[in-house]
């Protein structure tokens, strides 16, 4: 995988003369390491004190503030103000403050990002990959410095992405790719060749998670359903739950039904192990669809299928 999900942490010696700023509110811890025109921010979400999650980002100085996306740092007297959360940051003597919470945040932050990136492999497969990850890595004691602890967690994540995930395909002994169109059972691929299985697996793994923004169009069917039920029986104008239940059911079941009727190609990839179907992946418009998550493939999947014969010879 060519792209990493994670921002590289401050390496030892990189910020020898950097200044560390710290601040918090009821739900977040914020640490900023500032050097020249670069600010590395560490935000630890502490909605649940036992399950903090940390994310890192890098802001660049422009137009009298440090910014990237919606995150900003602006000077306020001799302190920094972290926006949009309005957290006032002041200098701290070291980066060891709230050390245990931060370390747990590193671990949970990486775990949640990896779980989201590979949610499409299914819960059982994800659990097995995590177990394999634990077997091949040596945990660092929580007494270690924050930077060392973070770098070890990052190392584990890289092992998962670059080692365990690609090699996980060896557990599969057959792959079948079929057309998802209604009344069609056309098979594009039906192979037990390890090189073909690995090739297809690698095409699927080389993807990028797409964060879909909530659209008000999602709510559009609700008023139509509400009015329709009210016309059928006026009592439904006063009893909302049936309309909500109908709307939820349609939202859940309509997309798969429409997918079967869609003339555009939707591929269903099934991986087998010892004759058992262990993983089903749906690809449409060069995107993996899994529940409410979308993963854009880096390569054209249809073109990849056309290279299967070459793969057997050269992969």
PyMOL commands that set and color helices and strands:
alter all, ss='L'
color gray80, all
select helices_A, chain A and resi 99-117+119-121+123-136+146-171+194-205+216-232+234-237+241-261+301-306+308-314
alter helices_A, ss='H'
color red, helices_A
select strands_A, chain A and resi 19-24+28-35+38-45+53-62+65-68+71-76+79-83+87-91+174-179+187-191+207-210+266-273+276-284+287-290+293-297
alter strands_A, ss='S'
color yellow, strands_A
deselect
rebuild
show_as cartoon
